[in-house]
Amino acid sequence: MIRHQQLVSGVAGLALLAIGSAGHAASGEVAQGKQLFEQNCQVCHQADAIGKPGFAPSLTNKELLSIGSDKFFMSTIRDGRTGTGMPPFAHLGKKKIGAIVAFLRTHEKLPNRAKEVDAEPASFGDARKGELWFNEICVACHGDKGEGYGAGVVGTAIGKSGFLNKVSDGFIRETIKHGRSNTRMRGFSGADGLANLRDSEIEDVIAYLRSLGDQHNRAR
């Protein structure tokens, strides 16, 4: 009986040690990520990644962290955004990029819905109608054809392949519907939205954005 208790206590001790080691490793990864962020990202994205309107977006926005997958963040850091001021950081390697993402995740305030959002169906919209909506309600912030900051506007480059190749239609759909709190990107769905777009109209805007991405990819 005593021997059995000793065995159980030993196993429990090893389990606690493993949990403690995992927690320490995670803590170390976050600390490394914070340091790497300060060395490579802070100059544009500001302290704690809060961003700067018209220059670099917030990376700690709660809605962004909720719907953006680790794959989205890691591939964006690795590849940058072609045609924007966001350069690639592939030289950091997967482990260090992962540490930066782990640091960003410490700012989460909402449940992570990335898997659910990315599993949403592809857009079924009409790009021609979407262009009309885009020109009416999106151009003022995102520029002609979604060119972003380079066009002298405050919104990001949502019409370029560097963004469109990284995101799902669900990611775009959720962003249009609900917007991003504490930014100029308000939602466009419901009575409190900047424009109460119907679901079909949001699908049209997504289809138009996808057509812009196709144009960029063909031009390469």
RAJO-V456573 format. One record per residue. N is the residue number from 1. RES is the residue in one letter. SS is DSSP state (a for helix, b for strand, c for the rest). PHI is phi in whole degrees, 0 to 359 (NA if undefined). Layout:
n=N res=RES ss=SS phi=PHI
n=N res=RES ss=SS phi=PHI
This chain:
n=1 res=M ss=c phi=NA
n=2 res=I ss=a phi=297
n=3 res=R ss=a phi=297
n=4 res=H ss=a phi=296
n=5 res=Q ss=a phi=297
n=6 res=Q ss=a phi=296
n=7 res=L ss=a phi=294
n=8 res=V ss=a phi=298
n=9 res=S ss=a phi=297
n=10 res=G ss=a phi=295
n=11 res=V ss=a phi=296
n=12 res=A ss=a phi=298
n=13 res=G ss=a phi=296
n=14 res=L ss=a phi=296
n=15 res=A ss=a phi=297
n=16 res=L ss=a phi=297
n=17 res=L ss=a phi=297
n=18 res=A ss=a phi=295
n=19 res=I ss=a phi=297
n=20 res=G ss=a phi=297
n=21 res=S ss=a phi=295
n=22 res=A ss=a phi=296
n=23 res=G ss=a phi=295
n=24 res=H ss=a phi=295
n=25 res=A ss=a phi=296
n=26 res=A ss=a phi=296
n=27 res=S ss=a phi=298
n=28 res=G ss=a phi=294
n=29 res=E ss=a phi=295
n=30 res=V ss=a phi=296
n=31 res=A ss=a phi=298
n=32 res=Q ss=a phi=295
n=33 res=G ss=a phi=298
n=34 res=K ss=a phi=298
n=35 res=Q ss=a phi=295
n=36 res=L ss=a phi=294
n=37 res=F ss=a phi=299
n=38 res=E ss=a phi=298
n=39 res=Q ss=a phi=281
n=40 res=N ss=a phi=243
n=41 res=C ss=c phi=241
n=42 res=Q ss=a phi=299
n=43 res=V ss=a phi=303
n=44 res=C ss=a phi=258
n=45 res=H ss=a phi=271
n=46 res=Q ss=c phi=72
n=47 res=A ss=a phi=299
n=48 res=D ss=a phi=60
n=49 res=A ss=a phi=59
n=50 res=I ss=c phi=282
n=51 res=G ss=c phi=79
n=52 res=K ss=b phi=215
n=53 res=P ss=c phi=308
n=54 res=G ss=c phi=81
n=55 res=F ss=c phi=229
n=56 res=A ss=b phi=205
n=57 res=P ss=c phi=283
n=58 res=S ss=c phi=290
n=59 res=L ss=c phi=256
n=60 res=T ss=c phi=247
n=61 res=N ss=c phi=301
n=62 res=K ss=a phi=295
n=63 res=E ss=a phi=288
n=64 res=L ss=a phi=298
n=65 res=L ss=a phi=295
n=66 res=S ss=a phi=287
n=67 res=I ss=a phi=254
n=68 res=G ss=c phi=271
n=69 res=S ss=c phi=280
n=70 res=D ss=a phi=300
n=71 res=K ss=a phi=299
n=72 res=F ss=a phi=300
n=73 res=F ss=a phi=294
n=74 res=M ss=a phi=294
n=75 res=S ss=a phi=291
n=76 res=T ss=a phi=292
n=77 res=I ss=a phi=297
n=78 res=R ss=a phi=297
n=79 res=D ss=a phi=263
n=80 res=G ss=c phi=70
n=81 res=R ss=c phi=232
n=82 res=T ss=c phi=305
n=83 res=G ss=c phi=82
n=84 res=T ss=c phi=230
n=85 res=G ss=c phi=278
n=86 res=M ss=c phi=270
n=87 res=P ss=c phi=278
n=88 res=P ss=c phi=283
n=89 res=F ss=c phi=235
n=90 res=A ss=a phi=299
n=91 res=H ss=a phi=296
n=92 res=L ss=a phi=289
n=93 res=G ss=a phi=86
n=94 res=K ss=a phi=299
n=95 res=K ss=a phi=295
n=96 res=K ss=a phi=289
n=97 res=I ss=a phi=296
n=98 res=G ss=a phi=299
n=99 res=A ss=a phi=294
n=100 res=I ss=a phi=297
n=101 res=V ss=a phi=296
n=102 res=A ss=a phi=300
n=103 res=F ss=a phi=296
n=104 res=L ss=a phi=299
n=105 res=R ss=a phi=296
n=106 res=T ss=c phi=292
n=107 res=H ss=c phi=264
n=108 res=E ss=c phi=297
n=109 res=K ss=c phi=232
n=110 res=L ss=c phi=236
n=111 res=P ss=c phi=301
n=112 res=N ss=c phi=282
n=113 res=R ss=c phi=249
n=114 res=A ss=a phi=304
n=115 res=K ss=a phi=298
n=116 res=E ss=a phi=297
n=117 res=V ss=a phi=293
n=118 res=D ss=a phi=292
n=119 res=A ss=c phi=274
n=120 res=E ss=c phi=297
n=121 res=P ss=c phi=295
n=122 res=A ss=c phi=292
n=123 res=S ss=c phi=297
n=124 res=F ss=c phi=243
n=125 res=G ss=c phi=280
n=126 res=D ss=c phi=253
n=127 res=A ss=a phi=299
n=128 res=R ss=a phi=294
n=129 res=K ss=a phi=290
n=130 res=G ss=a phi=298
n=131 res=E ss=a phi=298
n=132 res=L ss=a phi=297
n=133 res=W ss=a phi=294
n=134 res=F ss=a phi=300
n=135 res=N ss=a phi=294
n=136 res=E ss=a phi=275
n=137 res=I ss=a phi=237
n=138 res=C ss=c phi=247
n=139 res=V ss=a phi=301
n=140 res=A ss=a phi=304
n=141 res=C ss=a phi=260
n=142 res=H ss=a phi=259
n=143 res=G ss=c phi=82
n=144 res=D ss=a phi=301
n=145 res=K ss=a phi=57
n=146 res=G ss=a phi=66
n=147 res=E ss=c phi=289
n=148 res=G ss=a phi=78
n=149 res=Y ss=a phi=306
n=150 res=G ss=a phi=299
n=151 res=A ss=a phi=268
n=152 res=G ss=c phi=80
n=153 res=V ss=c phi=248
n=154 res=V ss=c phi=267
n=155 res=G ss=c phi=266
n=156 res=T ss=c phi=284
n=157 res=A ss=c phi=277
n=158 res=I ss=c phi=276
n=159 res=G ss=c phi=259
n=160 res=K ss=c phi=262
n=161 res=S ss=a phi=296
n=162 res=G ss=a phi=300
n=163 res=F ss=a phi=270
n=164 res=L ss=a phi=295
n=165 res=N ss=c phi=285
n=166 res=K ss=c phi=258
n=167 res=V ss=c phi=247
n=168 res=S ss=c phi=273
n=169 res=D ss=a phi=297
n=170 res=G ss=a phi=297
n=171 res=F ss=a phi=300
n=172 res=I ss=a phi=295
n=173 res=R ss=a phi=301
n=174 res=E ss=a phi=295
n=175 res=T ss=a phi=292
n=176 res=I ss=a phi=297
n=177 res=K ss=a phi=294
n=178 res=H ss=a phi=251
n=179 res=G ss=b phi=68
n=180 res=R ss=c phi=228
n=181 res=S ss=c phi=298
n=182 res=N ss=c phi=61
n=183 res=T ss=c phi=227
n=184 res=R ss=c phi=277
n=185 res=M ss=c phi=273
n=186 res=R ss=b phi=272
n=187 res=G ss=c phi=287
n=188 res=F ss=c phi=237
n=189 res=S ss=c phi=221
n=190 res=G ss=c phi=90
n=191 res=A ss=c phi=296
n=192 res=D ss=c phi=270
n=193 res=G ss=c phi=285
n=194 res=L ss=c phi=298
n=195 res=A ss=c phi=212
n=196 res=N ss=c phi=278
n=197 res=L ss=c phi=287
n=198 res=R ss=c phi=286
n=199 res=D ss=a phi=303
n=200 res=S ss=a phi=295
n=201 res=E ss=a phi=287
n=202 res=I ss=a phi=295
n=203 res=E ss=a phi=297
n=204 res=D ss=a phi=295
n=205 res=V ss=a phi=296
n=206 res=I ss=a phi=299
n=207 res=A ss=a phi=299
n=208 res=Y ss=a phi=294
n=209 res=L ss=a phi=300
n=210 res=R ss=a phi=298
n=211 res=S ss=a phi=294
n=212 res=L ss=a phi=293
n=213 res=G ss=a phi=298
n=214 res=D ss=a phi=297
n=215 res=Q ss=a phi=296
n=216 res=H ss=a phi=295
n=217 res=N ss=a phi=294
n=218 res=R ss=a phi=290
n=219 res=A ss=a phi=284
n=220 res=R ss=c phi=290
